[in-house]
Amino acid sequence: MGRQFDHMADVEAFVTIVDKGTISAAAVALGTTPSVLSRAVARLEARLGVQLMRRTTRRLSVTEAGTLYLEQARSAFGLIADAERAIQGQGGELSGTIRISAPTTYGHYRLPRLLRPFMDLHPKVMIELSISNRNVDLVEEGYDMAIRLGELADSGLAAKRLGDADVCLVASPDYLRRAGTPLGLDDLAAHACLPFTMPSTGRLAPWLLRVDGKEVDWLAPARMRVADDVLGVVTMAQQGMGICQTYRFVADERLRSGQLVEVLPAFSGRSRPFSLIYPPHRRMSAACRALIDSLRP
C-alpha cells in the first residue's frame, strides 16, 4: 500500500508560488530553484487530474480548481501546525527531530558547546546534524536550518547572526625553521601557501589581511590547493607543509600547545561572520523555535 500523503512538499510548493506571485520568488523563499518548483506543481496537477495554474512567460494565474484547492490546502496546513504545537507543548516537554547542516569549522569547534545545553534540557528532541562544507538546499533536502559562513546574499531566508570569527595566519615551528619567518607581504608571497578552494565557486578563497591599517583580500600563491574540507589546510600546516589562514578558534589549542605558531600577527584583525538560516515561511515546530532561541555565541 502506497503512502497517502507523500505529495505534501508539492502542495507546499503550489501554495508558496501563489502566495509569492511568481515561481522565481517562491524558489527564493523556499531556498530552491524554479525548475524544482515547476516539477512539483506538474506532479501535483497530474495527481489531481486538473490544472491548478496557468503559466506564461509574463503571467501566472490560478484556475477555478486551483483556487478551491488552495483554500483547502491552506486550511489543512494550519490544522497540522496547530496539532503540532498542541502536542509539543504537552507537559512542557519538547520532542521531534531537527535537521541541521553546519560547516566543518563550526560543526567541530563551536556548535557542540551550543547544542549540549539544549539537548540536556530537552532529552526527547533528536538532532540530525550534517557536518559538511556544502551549502545544502534547505527545502529540497529537508533541513530545518543551516549555519552559513560569510555575508549572506538576499535569499529570502530568515537569518540569525551567531557572531564573527577572527582569522589568523599559522604555520608549524618545523616549517618556519626550514623556510624562515615572513616579515611582510612580499616575504609571504615567496612561501608555501595553503589556500582553500571554495566548493560553491571552485575558486581559491582569498586570505583576509589587514596591512598598514587597510583591509586586503589577498590571493595566496598556491603550492597546494585544498578542497572540500577547510580543516585540511590546518592539518597540512601542522604537518609542516606551509602557511595557512584559519579561524583563531580552530587554531587556539594548537597555538597554546606549540604545534602551530602565528605568522605575521600584525596582519591579523579581520573576521568573517557565521549565521543561522532557516525558511521564514514554515510554521516551525516548537523544538525548532526553541533551538533557534538557544543558539547564542
Backbone as a ProteinNet text record, in pm:
[ID]
protein_1_A
[PRIMARY]
MGRQFDHMADVEAFVTIVDKGTISAAAVALGTTPSVLSRAVARLEARLGVQLMRRTTRRLSVTEAGTLYLEQARSAFGLIADAERAIQGQGGELSGTIRISAPTTYGHYRLPRLLRPFMDLHPKVMIELSISNRNVDLVEEGYDMAIRLGELADSGLAAKRLGDADVCLVASPDYLRRAGTPLGLDDLAAHACLPFTMPSTGRLAPWLLRVDGKEVDWLAPARMRVADDVLGVVTMAQQGMGICQTYRFVADERLRSGQLVEVLPAFSGRSRPFSLIYPPHRRMSAACRALIDSLRP
[TERTIARY]
85.2	0	88.5	64.9	146.3	112.6	204.1	180.9	74.7	-16.3	-129.9	-93.3	0.8	29.7	178	235	376.2	397.7	290.4	299.7	287.8	303.3	283.8	383.5	507.1	605	558.3	491.1	438.3	324.3	242.1	133.8	192.8	295.3	360.5	419.3	477.8	533.2	423.6	309.7	197.5	148.3	128.2	79.6	178.9	306.9	408	416.3	404.8	406.6	293.2	172.9	58.1	79.8	128.7	149.7	253.4	359	467.9	441.5	351.6	316.5	392.5	512.2	590.5	665.6	701	777.1	916.3	974.1	1108.2	1108.9	1009.6	1002.2	979.1	895.8	871.1	998.4	1077.3	1202.2	1298.3	1303.1	1387.8	1339.6	1209.3	1153.6	1175.5	1171.4	1185.3	1329	1419.3	1559.1	1587.7	1516.7	1535.2	1538.6	1511.1	1517.8	1380.3	1357.5	1228.2	1196.4	1297.8	1270.9	1220.2	1272.9	1225.3	1078.5	1040.4	901.4	808.6	854.6	772.6	741.4	842.2	818.4	723	733.4	644.6	498.5	472.9	335.1	285.7	372.1	332.2	293.3	370.9	336.6	202.3	179	54	-65.2	-50.3	-159	-187.4	-81.3	-100.9	-172.6	-139.7	-203.6	-352.7	-383.4	-522.5	-604.2	-535.3	-605.9	-669.2	-622.8	-675.3	-559	-583.9	-484.4	-507.2	-402.9	-412.2	-374	-278.4	-231	-214.2	-231.6	-196.9	-68.8	34.3	164.7	208.1	243.8	305	437.9	509.8	639.4	622.3	505	484.7	385.4	301.8	189.4	160.3	114.7	74.3	-62.1	-156.8	-289.9	-338.1	-427	-479.5	-614.2	-633.2	-760.6	-867.4	-991.9	-1100.7	-1075.5	-1031.6	-999.6	-881.2	-783.6	-667.4	-703.5	-797.3	-841.3	-907.7	-992.2	-1059.3	-956.7	-863	-761	-671.5	-639.2	-553.2	-615.4	-744.4	-811.8	-808.1	-834.4	-835	-693.7	-593.6	-455.7	-408.6	-439.2	-401.4	-466.5	-593.5	-664.2	-600.4	-562.9	-501.9	-367.5	-284.7	-154.8	-171.5	-273.8	-299.4	-338.1	-421.2	-462	-342.4	-256	-137.4	-46.9	-26	59.4	1.9	-131.2	-195.1	-179.8	-194.5	-181.1	-39.4	61	199.8	228.7	181.9	207.3	138.9	18	-53.9	17.6	63	130.6	264.7	341	475.4	472.5	362.6	354.6	306.5	265.5	211.9	320.1	286.1	377.7	502.8	506.8	624.1	745.1	728.8	840.7	838.2	951.8	965.1	1007	963.5	1002	1008.7	1051.4	1060.8	1205.8	1225	1357.7	1389.9	1512	1560	1679.9	1672.2	1782.8	1861.9	1991.4	2079.8	2197.7	2236.5	2358	2456.5	2582.9	2684.4	2816.5	2895.3	3027.8	3122.5	3231.7	3320.5	3381.7	3422.5	3485.4	3389.5	3268.5	3171.5	3119.6	3098.7	3045	3137.6	3268.2	3364.6	3403.4	3406.3	3468.8	3373.5	3258.7	3171.3	3032.7	2978.1	2840.7	2820.6	2914.4	2890.4	2857.5	2930.5	2903.7	2772.8	2724.4	2595.5	2480	2500.8	2393.7	2376.6	2485.1	2477.3	2375.4	2372.5	2271.7	2129.6	2104.9	1970.7	1933.7	2026.2	1996	1981.8	2057.6	2041.2	1903.8	1857	1728.3	1610.2	1629.8	1518.9	1559.4	1558.6	1607.2	1523.2	1400.9	1315.8	1332.6	1417.4	1443.4	1562.3	1544.9	1651.9	1715.5	1847.8	1921.1	1986.8	1957.5	2027.2	2120.3	2249	2348.2	2433.6	2434.7	2522.6	2636	2760.3	2877.1	2946.2	2937.4	2991.5	3008.8	3100.9	3119.4	3030.2	2938.8	2844.6	2722.9	2681.8	2560.9	2438.9	2367	2251.8	2133.3	2040.6	1912.2	1816.6	1783.3	1705.8	1575	1499.9	1367.5	1377.7	1455.7	1466.6	1522.8	1616	1681.9	1625.9	1524.6	1454.3	1525.2	1606.7	1672.9	1588.1	1590.5	1517.7	1597.9	1729.5	1815.5	1957	2036.5	2176.5	2260	2385.1	2480.4	2565.9	2573.2	2646.6	2754.7	2858.3	2974.4	2968.7	3012.2	3026.1	2900.4	2911.4	2796.3	2692	2566.9	2461.8	2401.6	2376	2303	2156.5	2085.7	1943.7	1865.6	1848.4	1787.4	1641.1	1591.6	1456.3	1448.9	1562.8	1566.4	1583.2	1524.4	1546.7	1687.7	1749.7	1887.8	1906.9	1990.9	2029.4	2181.2	2240.6	2386.4	2436.7	2529.2	2585.4	2715.7	2767.4	2888.9	2996.1	3097.9	3210.7	3327.2	3406.6	3521.1	3648.6	3745	3872.9	3952.7	4030.5	4118	4263.7	4352.1	4494.8	4575.5	4700.9	4794	4876.6	4892.5	4966.4	5054.5	5159.7	5249	5310.2	5371.4	5436	5575.3	5626	5762.9	5865.2	5843	5936.1	5942.8	5826	5825.7	5900	5876.6	5941.1	6091.7	6136.7	6281.2	6342.7	6270.6	6323.5	6313.1	6199.3	6170.6	6192.3	6208.1	6220.2	6084.1	6086.1	5961.9	5938.2	5823.7	5798	5778.9	5831.9	5823	5728.3	5684.9	5593.8	5523.7	5443	5362.6	5449.9	5558.8	5648.6	5711.4	5750.8	5805.6	5701	5577.5	5470.7	5446	5456.2	5430.8	5533.1	5651.7	5756.8	5748.2	5651.3	5639.1	5541.5	5543.3	5447.6	5313.8	5221.2	5090.6	4988.4	4894.3	4795	4653.7	4609.7	4474.4	4369.4	4243.8	4131.5	4047.7	4005.1	3917.7	3772.4	3700.7	3562.3	3472.4	3395.8	3311.4	3201.4	3157.8	3046.5	3088.6	3217.7	3263.6	3377.9	3449.5	3567.4	3688.5	3677.4	3787.6	3857.9	3982	4055.9	3997.3	3981.2	3933.2	4045.9	4022.8	4129.1	4155.8	4278.9	4313.7	4276.4	4215.4	4170.4	4280.1	4344.7	4456.8	4426.9	4499.5	4496.9	4641.4	4670	4805.4	4810.5	4893.9	4907.8	4772.1	4689.6	4559.4	4451.8	4483.5	4385.8	4348.4	4221.7	4175.7	4214.2	4281.5	4328.9	4278.7	4213.7	4177.2	4286	4372	4495.1	4484.2	4508.7	4506.7	4644.3	4653.1	4780.7	4826.4	4953.9	5006.8	5010.5	4951	4927.1	5037.9	5101.8	5185.8	5099.2	4990.8	4895.1	4756.5	4660.9	4522	4442.7	4375.6	4295.3	4147.9	4073.4	3931.7	3845.9	3716.5	3611.6	3614.7	3725.2	3731.3	3829	3776.3	3860.9	3957.5	3924	4015.8	4142.2	4138.3	4255.7	4374.6	4350.7	4463.8	4536.1	4460.8	4521.8	4605.6	4552.4	4627.8	4757.8	4750.5	4869.9	4972.7	4924.1	5014.7	5079.5	5002.3	5055.2	5161.9	5150.9	5248	5368.3	5380.9	5497.9	5492.7	5369.8	5357.9	5357.2	5335.6	5332.8	5252.6	5206.1	5131.5	4985.9	4894.4	4752.3	4685.5	4567.6	4483.7	4364.5	4335.1	4222.2	4160.4	4052.7	3988.6	4068.6	4075.6	4152.6	4093.4	3961.3	3903.2	3943.1	3980.6	4031.4	4176.5	4254.8	4399.7	4438.3	4350.4	4386.4	4459.1	4401.2	4460.7	4597.9	4610.5	4738.8	4843.5	4797.5	4890	4939.8	4849.5	4888.7	4984.3	4964.3	5049.9	5181.3	5193.8	5316.2	5318.2	5208.6	5203.4	5200.7	5144.1	5140.3	5193.3	5240.5	5289.7	5217.4	5174.5	5109.7	5213.7	5180.2	5267.5	5210.5	5296.9	5256.7	5133.9	5141.7	5026.5	4983.5	5075.1	5038.1	4937.1	4928.4	4832.9	4694.9	4678.5	4550.6	4453.3	4334.6	4233.2	4109.4	4112.2	3994.6	3911.2	3786	3697	3592.2	3523.1	3411.8	3294.9	3172.2	3055.3	3002	2942.7	2864.8	2719.6	2626.9	2484.6	2404.8	2293.4	2197.3	2086.9	2055.5	1949.2	1839.6	1716.7	1603.6	1491.1	1405.5	1297.4	1193.7	1164.9	1070.3	925.5	897.3	759	702	788.4	740	679.8	578	528.5	620.7	719.4	823.7	771.5	827.4	790.8	840.6	782	824.5	970.8	1013.5	1152.9	1248.2	1214.1	1299	1306.5	1192.3	1191.7	1275.8	1265.4	1341.8	1491.7	1530.6	1672.4	1726	1650.7	1695.6	1717.3	1624.4	1636.7	1760.2	1794	1903.7	2041.5	2048.9	2179.3	2234.6	2314.7	2378.5	2528.8	2606.1	2752.6	2807.1
-119.7	0	124.4	216.9	337.8	438.9	530.1	636.6	731.6	771.1	851.4	998.4	1046.6	1189.3	1216.5	1143.6	1164.1	1282.6	1357.2	1469.6	1604.8	1607.7	1731.7	1841.7	1800.6	1900.9	1969.3	1893.6	1952.9	2049.8	2015.3	2105.8	2235.8	2222.8	2341.1	2428.8	2366.3	2441.9	2521.8	2459.4	2527.1	2645.9	2625.7	2732.9	2848.9	2819	2924.5	3003	2935.1	3005.2	3105.5	3063.2	3153.7	3270.4	3240.1	3344.6	3447.1	3400.1	3488.9	3555.9	3499.6	3562.5	3511.5	3460.1	3404.3	3281.6	3196.6	3077.1	3116.5	3220	3263.6	3312.5	3393.9	3445.6	3332	3235.5	3120.6	3037.7	3025	2948.8	3014.6	3148	3220.5	3195.7	3206	3188.6	3047	2949.4	2809.6	2760.6	2847.5	2809.1	2701.3	2705.2	2604.2	2672.4	2599.5	2655.7	2655.1	2744.7	2746	2613.3	2546.5	2420	2312.8	2310	2214.7	2239.8	2367.1	2400.1	2372.6	2398.4	2369.6	2221.1	2138.5	1993.4	1952.1	2018.4	1986	2014.2	2129.7	2164	2069.3	2033.6	1940.7	1804.4	1757.6	1630.6	1640	1753.3	1771.2	1775.7	1846.9	1853.4	1716.4	1639.2	1504.2	1416.2	1432.7	1352.8	1386	1515.3	1558.8	1547.6	1546.3	1539	1669.3	1781.5	1914.1	2011.5	2121.1	2227.4	2324.9	2350.9	2440.1	2583.5	2597.9	2731.2	2738.5	2862.1	2889.8	2970.9	2921.4	2985.1	3028.6	3154.9	3206.4	3270.2	3323.8	3386.5	3512.7	3574	3702.4	3695.3	3593.8	3598.3	3460.5	3460	3337.9	3362.2	3273.3	3287.1	3152.2	3155.3	3033.4	3001.4	2876	2834.2	2826.4	2804.9	2790.7	2670	2559.2	2440.4	2468.5	2545.5	2579.9	2664.8	2757.5	2843.4	2761.4	2666.7	2581.3	2495.8	2438.9	2353.8	2435.5	2556.9	2645	2673	2704	2734	2613.1	2495.5	2374.9	2339.6	2359.8	2328.9	2419.9	2548.9	2642.5	2603.2	2565.1	2523.3	2398.3	2303.2	2178.4	2204.8	2289.5	2322.3	2390.5	2474.2	2540.9	2443.1	2343.4	2242.7	2157.1	2121.4	2042.3	2120.9	2249	2331.4	2344	2362.7	2373	2243	2129.2	1999.2	1978.4	2017.2	2001.6	2086.5	2209.8	2296.7	2243.2	2188.5	2135.5	2014.4	1923.3	1802.5	1835.7	1923.1	1954.5	2034.3	2096.2	2174.7	2096.4	1971.3	1893.5	1865.2	1892.7	1864.6	1948.2	2049.9	2136.3	2069.4	1948.6	1875.8	1890.3	1928.5	1936.4	1800.4	1772	1646.8	1670.6	1566.6	1577.4	1572.9	1582.5	1577.4	1710.4	1756.9	1881.5	1847.5	1881.8	1855.3	1983.6	1976.4	2092.7	2061.4	2158.7	2149.6	2253.8	2213.6	2306.1	2282.8	2388.7	2371	2304.2	2247.2	2168.4	2250	2373	2452.8	2474.7	2519.3	2547.4	2418.3	2316.8	2190.2	2120.2	2132.5	2065.9	2149.6	2281	2363.3	2453.6	2488.8	2580.2	2524.2	2450.6	2403.4	2308.3	2217.1	2123.8	2193.2	2298.3	2363.8	2442.3	2476.1	2544.1	2444.6	2325.7	2225.4	2151.7	2132.5	2047.4	2096.9	2226	2269	2244.9	2266.9	2244.6	2096.9	2008	1864.9	1812	1868.1	1829.2	1870.6	1987.2	2040.3	1970.9	1922.1	1862	1722.2	1623	1488.6	1417.5	1462.7	1396.5	1453.3	1553.8	1610.7	1538.8	1493.4	1428.3	1530	1540.4	1628.2	1543.4	1572.7	1511.4	1617.1	1600.2	1701.5	1654.1	1733.4	1707	1808.3	1760.2	1848	1838.3	1946.7	1947	2091.1	2114.8	2249.3	2275.9	2183.7	2201.7	2279.9	2378.4	2453	2372.3	2317.5	2234	2320.2	2259.6	2321.6	2284.6	2382.6	2352.6	2281.8	2332.7	2276.8	2145.6	2145.5	2026.1	1908.3	1935.1	1826.3	1805.4	1884.4	1858.7	1902.1	2008.4	2060	2170.5	2175.1	2279.4	2408.7	2396.8	2515	2478.8	2581.5	2559.5	2675.6	2647.4	2750.6	2783.4	2910	2954.1	3054	3055	3141	3258.3	3374.4	3491.1	3575.3	3686.3	3774	3702.7	3706.8	3632.7	3713.6	3646	3709.6	3722.6	3811.9	3831.9	3716.4	3609.3	3487.1	3471.1	3559.5	3543.6	3455.7	3398.3	3316.1	3402.7	3359.8	3428.4	3395.7	3488.4	3467.1	3522.8	3454.8	3498.2	3496.8	3612.4	3621.9	3551.3	3458.8	3384.3	3444.8	3541.2	3608.3	3607.1	3690.3	3698.5	3616.3	3560.9	3478	3538.5	3569	3624.3	3518.5	3563	3473	3507.9	3410.6	3432.1	3343.4	3379.8	3300.9	3213.5	3086.4	2994.8	2902	2851.5	2752	2671.6	2560.3	2479	2534.6	2514.3	2556.5	2493.5	2366.9	2298.3	2367.6	2405.3	2473.9	2606.3	2683.3	2813.8	2800.5	2693.7	2671.1	2644.2	2570.3	2535.7	2650.5	2721.1	2820.5	2964	2984.9	3120.3	3181.1	3287.8	3355.5	3477.6	3485	3602.3	3728.2	3839	3966.8	4064.6	4035.4	4123.7	4049.5	4122.2	4060.3	4001.6	4070.3	4018	3886.8	3880	3754.8	3643.9	3677.6	3578.1	3517	3598.7	3551	3447.6	3446.8	3352.7	3221.6	3211.6	3091.5	2991.1	2869.9	2766.3	2797.9	2851.4	2890.2	2779.8	2767.9	2659.6	2717.3	2768.8	2823.8	2713.7	2750.8	2657.5	2690.3	2586.7	2604.6	2602.9	2711.6	2722.7	2629.4	2542.5	2446.8	2514	2632.2	2699.4	2759.1	2794.8	2862.5	2791.2	2703.4	2640.8	2732	2848.8	2944.9	2941.6	2988.6	2996.2	3104.8	3074.3	3173.8	3271.6	3401	3497.6	3500.4	3530.6	3548.5	3689.8	3701.7	3831.2	3889.5	3995.5	4056.3	4201.9	4253.8	4397.6	4447.4	4522.4	4567.7	4719.8	4768.4	4914.1	4978.9	4909.2	4963.8	4948.1	4888.6	4872.5	4724.9	4698.3	4561.5	4516	4402.1	4348.3	4205.2	4175.9	4038.1	3986	3900.5	3860.9	3718.7	3699.1	3565.3	3502.5	3404.7	3341	3256.2	3266.5	3176.8	3034.2	2942.2	2808.3	2711.1	2653.6	2535.7	2410	2419.7	2309.2	2370.2	2315.8	2361.7	2253.8	2293.7	2200.1	2225.5	2120.4	2133.5	2051.7	2081.9	2008	2030.1	1996.3	2011.2	2122.2	2234.4	2350	2322.6	2226.9	2192.5	2124.9	2082.8	2021.1	2114.9	2245.5	2338.2	2345.3	2332.6	2335.4	2209.6	2095.9	1971.1	1977.7	2028.2	2038.6	2133.2	2246.2	2341.5	2280	2208.7	2146.1	2042.4	1980.6	1879.4	1940	2073.4	2138.6	2163	2161.9	2178.4	2324.5	2417.9	2557.6	2642.7	2757.6	2855.7	2854.6	2860.8	2868.6	2977.9	3016.3	3106.1	3026.3	3040.5	2971	3058	3008.9	3083.3	3065.2	3171.3	3163.6	3059.5	3040.6	2941.5	2799.3	2779.7	2649.8	2632.1	2738.4	2729.2	2745.1	2798.4	2835.8	2725.9	2606.9	2498.6	2460	2455.7	2421.2	2530.7	2656.7	2766.4	2757.3	2723.8	2713.7	2597.3	2488	2370.3	2379.4	2480	2494.7	2416	2347.7	2274.8	2369.7	2488.1	2591.9	2721.6	2808.3	2940.5	3043.3	3152.6	3256.6	3329.3	3354	3421.4	3559.7	3660.6	3797.4	3841.3	3838.8	3880.5	4024.4	4106.8	4245.4	4250.5	4140.9	4136.1	4086.5	4052.7	3999.9	4114.5	4079.9	4180.9	4171.3	4080.9	4061.6	3944.9	3940.2	3833.5	3804.6	3691.6	3654.1	3613	3644.2	3611.8	3471.2	3413.5	3291.1	3325.7	3267.5	3294.6	3165.7	3164.2	3055.1	3097.8	3015.5	3047.7	2942.3	2985.2	2893.1	2956.2	2874.8	2929.4	3001.8	3126.5	3201.1	3162.4	3096.6	3066.9	2952	2867.7	2746.9	2777.6	2701.5	2704.3	2611.3	2668.7	2587.5	2516	2400.2	2327.3	2402.7	2370.9	2434.9	2403	2281.4	2242.6	2327.2	2348.7	2432.5	2575.3	2629.3	2767.2	2777.8	2677.8	2679.5	2670.7	2588.5	2576	2705.1	2767.7	2895.9	2998.6	3002	3098	3066.7	2937.7	2898.7	2914.9	2921	2929	3069.5	3092	3222.1	3201.3	3297.5	3278.8	3277.5
0	0	0	-94.9	-105.1	3	19.7	117.5	64	152.2	108.5	91.5	172	170.5	142.5	46.7	15.1	-80.3	-107.8	-201.2	-130.4	2	75.1	35.4	-1.4	-45	-173.4	-261.3	-384.7	-354	-256.2	-215.5	-159.3	-75.7	-19.2	-129	-230.8	-343.1	-413.2	-439.5	-504.6	-422.1	-292.6	-205.4	-202.6	-194.5	-186.1	-315.7	-430.2	-559.2	-566.8	-526.2	-529.3	-432.2	-312.6	-212.8	-259.1	-325.9	-367.9	-502.6	-582.5	-709.2	-829.6	-810.7	-920.8	-872.1	-967.9	-933.1	-883.9	-946.5	-905.6	-761.9	-724.6	-587.5	-488.2	-526.8	-438.7	-420.3	-527	-516.6	-419.1	-421.3	-326.4	-183.2	-162.7	-28.5	24.5	-64.9	-22.9	-27.8	-73.5	-79.2	-182.1	-297.5	-400.9	-536.5	-644.4	-778.9	-845.1	-943.1	-1013.6	-1081.2	-1137	-1205.9	-1109.9	-987.6	-887.5	-855.3	-841	-808.8	-927	-1048.6	-1166.5	-1175.2	-1147.1	-1148.9	-1037.4	-922.1	-809.9	-846.1	-907.3	-946.6	-1055.2	-1149.3	-1255.3	-1196.5	-1097.5	-1032.6	-962.4	-895.1	-820.8	-916.3	-1027.9	-1126.7	-1187	-1211.9	-1265.5	-1164.6	-1038.6	-933.3	-923	-930.6	-913.2	-1041.3	-1155.5	-1282.6	-1324.5	-1269.7	-1305.3	-1318.1	-1390.4	-1399.8	-1284.7	-1208.1	-1093.2	-1127.9	-1219.9	-1257.2	-1408.5	-1461	-1600	-1598.3	-1669.1	-1663.8	-1802.5	-1815.9	-1938.1	-1898.8	-1997.5	-1967.1	-1884.6	-1892.1	-1822.9	-1708.6	-1706.4	-1612.5	-1555	-1431.4	-1362.4	-1300.5	-1328.3	-1269.2	-1220	-1120.8	-1059.9	-1122.7	-1159.2	-1216.2	-1107.3	-1149.3	-1051.7	-961.4	-1021	-941.3	-849	-899.8	-818.5	-698.7	-717.9	-607.3	-497.4	-536.8	-439.5	-364.1	-438.5	-375.7	-283.5	-324.4	-245.2	-108.9	-105.3	21.3	114.6	58.8	141.8	189.5	103.4	140.5	253.2	243.2	349.8	481.5	474.3	595.6	655.1	568.9	617	682.5	621.5	680	815.7	826.1	952.7	1062	1027.4	1124.9	1169.4	1075.1	1109.4	1203.8	1172.8	1258.4	1399.1	1405.9	1537.6	1615.7	1547.4	1613.4	1665.7	1585.6	1629.5	1752.7	1750.2	1864.9	1990.5	1973.9	2089.8	2148.6	2061.9	2109.3	2171.3	2105.2	2153.2	2283.4	2309.7	2432.3	2552.8	2532.4	2643.1	2746.9	2870.5	2979.9	2978.9	2892	2885	2822.5	2763.4	2705	2553.7	2498.3	2353.5	2299.4	2175.5	2111.4	1961.4	1891.9	1747.3	1701.8	1569.6	1508.5	1442.7	1462	1399.5	1313	1184.7	1092.6	1070.6	1095.2	1087.3	995.5	914.7	834.3	885.8	904	955.8	884	860.5	801	899.9	848.7	933.7	1047	1018.9	1124.7	1241.1	1210.7	1316.7	1378.9	1294.1	1344.5	1441.4	1421.5	1508.9	1630.9	1615.4	1719.1	1798.1	1744.8	1818.7	1845.5	1751	1765.6	1883.2	1913	2024.8	2156.6	2191	2320.4	2317.6	2196.6	2186.3	2192	2135.8	2132.8	2264.9	2337.3	2456	2559.3	2597.3	2696	2647.2	2516.9	2461.5	2470.9	2435.1	2437.2	2579.2	2672.2	2812.9	2865.2	2818	2865.2	2798.3	2676.9	2600	2551.4	2636.9	2600.8	2496.4	2470.8	2372	2231.3	2216.8	2084.8	2021.3	1898.4	1822.8	1728.1	1731.6	1641	1533.1	1406.9	1294.6	1236	1257.9	1221.6	1104.8	998.3	883.7	887.3	897.7	900.5	765.7	689.1	553.4	508.4	415.9	361.6	241	211.9	101.3	149.1	70.6	103.4	59.7	156.2	124.3	82.9	10	-22.3	91.1	174.7	294.9	264.4	167.5	140.9	64	-43.6	-128.1	-50	42.6	115.5	256	291.8	416.6	543.1	535	654.3	717.4	849.5	920.9	929.2	934.2	948.1	906.3	880.6	842.7	893.5	921.9	961.1	839.8	806.3	688.8	727.5	646.2	668.1	572.4	619.8	533.4	528	455	437.4	352	394.4	326.7	212.9	101.2	-7.8	32.2	-34.9	-5.9	-67.6	10.2	-42.6	-1.9	81	131.9	254.6	297.8	417.8	541.2	651.4	778	826.6	897.1	942.1	1082.1	1157.5	1291.4	1299.7	1327.1	1334.1	1459.5	1440.6	1552.8	1602.6	1530.1	1574.2	1466.8	1487.7	1396.3	1450.3	1359.5	1397.1	1340.1	1426.2	1382.1	1306.8	1208	1133.3	1161.9	1140.9	1163.6	1070.6	1049.5	969.5	1063.6	1028.5	1115.6	1033	1098.4	1039.3	1152.6	1119.5	1222.3	1252.5	1375	1406.7	1312.2	1273.4	1184.3	1048.7	993.9	864.7	873.3	978.5	991.8	1011	1078.1	1090.5	953.2	869.8	737.6	637.9	640.6	536.3	581.1	712.5	762.6	793.2	871.8	912.5	823.9	755.1	670.6	755.7	703.4	775.9	708.9	588.7	517.2	405.2	328.8	224.1	113.3	78.4	-24.7	20.5	147.5	200.6	196.3	234	238.7	101.1	-3	-138.9	-183	-119.3	-156.5	-78.9	12.8	96.5	35.6	93.1	54.2	120.9	43.3	97.6	70.5	161.8	156.7	152.2	38	29.6	14.4	36.9	28.7	-93.9	-165.7	-281.2	-235.5	-258.6	-213.4	-294.8	-227.5	-300.9	-381.4	-338.9	-408	-541.1	-555.4	-676.6	-747.4	-677.5	-734.9	-738.3	-679.1	-676.7	-541.5	-540.8	-415.5	-326.3	-198.9	-102.9	-71.6	-85.7	-53.4	96.9	132.6	272.7	313.6	430.2	480.9	569	520.8	591.3	622.1	720.5	749	738	631.6	601.2	609.5	701.6	722	747.7	826.8	864.1	758.4	641.7	534.5	519.9	491.5	470.5	329.7	324	196.2	181	67.4	33.5	-60.3	-7.7	-77.2	-128.5	-258.5	-316	-298.8	-212	-182.5	-300.8	-339.8	-443.5	-390.4	-462.4	-408.5	-443.3	-341.8	-359.7	-355.6	-279.2	-267.3	-250.8	-322.1	-308.1	-235.3	-129.3	-50.1	-80.9	-108.3	-141.4	-45.6	-45.4	27.7	179.2	245.4	391.3	426.6	472.4	501.5	616.1	702	810.4	757.5	632.3	572.3	564.4	547.1	539.3	673.4	783	915.8	937.3	896	908.4	828.7	706.5	623.1	687	739.7	803.8	927.6	1006	1127.6	1094.8	977.2	935.8	861.5	865.6	808.8	660.2	601.8	457.3	413	505.1	466.5	562.7	511.7	591.3	546.3	641.2	606.8	688.1	643.5	723.2	772.9	900.8	959.4	1067.8	1125.6	1233.7	1361.6	1438.3	1562.3	1656.6	1653.2	1744.2	1703.9	1577.2	1533.4	1576	1566.8	1591.9	1738.4	1821.6	1959.3	2035.9	2040	2118.9	2063.1	1932.6	1870.8	1894.9	1898.7	1928.4	2072.2	2165	2306.1	2328.7	2254.8	2273.7	2197.3	2110.1	2032.8	1903.2	1870.2	1743.4	1624.6	1646	1543	1601.9	1514.3	1552.7	1466.2	1527.2	1447.4	1363.3	1239.3	1143.7	1112.9	1109.8	1078.2	1158.5	1291.7	1372.5	1345.5	1293.2	1260.2	1146.1	1069.2	957.9	1001.9	1130.2	1179.3	1205.5	1252.3	1282.1	1195.5	1094.4	1010.5	1065.7	1027.4	1073.8	967.7	985.5	898.2	986.3	943.6	1026.5	1001.4	1104.9	1093.1	1125.3	1047.9	1068.1	1062.1	1133.1	1126.2	1031.3	930.9	836.4	843	811.9	812.3	731.3	667.8	585.2	670.4	642.8	726.1	702	588.3	554.6	635	687.5	754.5	891.1	924.7	1062.1	1140.4	1204.5	1266.6	1390.6	1417	1537.3	1660	1772.1	1896.7	1926	1891.4	1915.7	1832	1704.6	1618	1670.1	1709.3	1759.7	1887.1	1974.4	2098.8	2070.1	1972.6	1940.8	1881.9	1793.6	1736	1847.7	1941.6	2052.8	2139.4	2147.9	2239.1	2176.3	2044.4	1978.6	1986.8	2085.1	2104.1	2110.1	2057.2	2059.5	2200.8
[MASK]
+++++++++++++++++++++++++++++++++++++++++++++++++++++++++++++++++++++++++++++++++++++++++++++++++++++++++++++++++++++++++++++++++++++++++++++++++++++++++++++++++++++++++++++++++++++++++++++++++++++++++++++++++++++++++++++++++++++++++++++++++++++++++++++++++++++++++++++++++++++++++++++++++++++++++

